[in-house]
């Protein structure tokens, strides 16, 4: 078995067409949130909190959002994961540019757009789960 990895683009996007029958139509390009990027976003948007509760006292550590962190995490996540799109237009047929602001605007405000994107995320996650199961199936018993 060979694992081919493009070292210049280790997390390429996957294209999802709005109409499978029309591959020349509009589409989005979506990529998985890598572990490195997830850690970066988490560090920018969350902070460690420590609480001591109970008797005898027990120390709890957890991550909590910084002020404005929940919104920022949403913005950074979708800006990273949505690489681009074509064929996303407004009611007059004018192209909606793929900007960080428009990514968040559409993910928050357009159920049609966000539902499509989330269905694509589910497909990518399902493929990663199959890949993981295949790897586990190929693992030698210990």
C-alpha positions, -999 to +999 in steps of 0.1 A: +000+000+000+012+035-008+001+068+009+006+097-015+008+131+001+013+164-017+038+181+006+031+215-010-007+211-002-012+187+026-048+195+032-064+200-002-100+209-007-128+187-020-152+200-045-189+196-040-212+205-069-247+219-062-261+197-089-244+163-094-258+160-129-242+193-140-205+192-131-200+225-149-224+242-124-217+259-092-198+243-064-180+249-031-145+237-021-143+225+014-113+212+035-110+194+067-100+213+098-065+200+105-053+193+140-027+221+137-053+246+125-078+235+152-051+241+179-043+275+164-080+286+164-085+272+199-055+291+212-068+323+197-104+320+210-102+301+243-083+303+275-077+279+303-099+283+334-093+268+367-119+262+394-116+247+428-148+232+442-160+209+469-148+196+502-121+183+501-113+208+473-110+194+438-093+214+410-109+215+376-092+228+345-111+235+313-111+257+282-135+286+281-141+312+254-123+345+257-145+376+253-158+374+218-141+340+213-171+320+203-179+343+174-142+345+164-139+307+165-169+304+142-154+330+118-119+314+117-132+279+113-154+287+083-129+310+067-104+281+068-127+252+058-145+270+030-117+274+005-139+289-023-170+287-044-184+293-078-220+298-087-231+314-055-252+344-066-277+368-051-314+372-061-303+393-091-278+367-103-248+387-093-219+366-080-213+367-043-176+369-037-160+343-015-147+365+013-142+358+050-172+380+057-194+364+031-185+329+043-197+338+078-227+358+066-240+328+045-232+302+071-252+322+097-279+336+076-287+312+048-302+279+058-300+267+022-263+275+020-254+262+055-274+230+051-256+223+019-222+230+034-230+208+065-241+180+043-207+182+025-189+182+059-209+150+069-197+133+036-161+142+043-163+130+079-179+098+067-151+092+043-125+099+070-143+074+093-142+047+065-105+054+061-100+051+098-119+018+099-099+005+070-066+014+088-078-003+119-088-034+099-053-035+084-036-032+118-018-063+132-033-077+163-014-070+195 
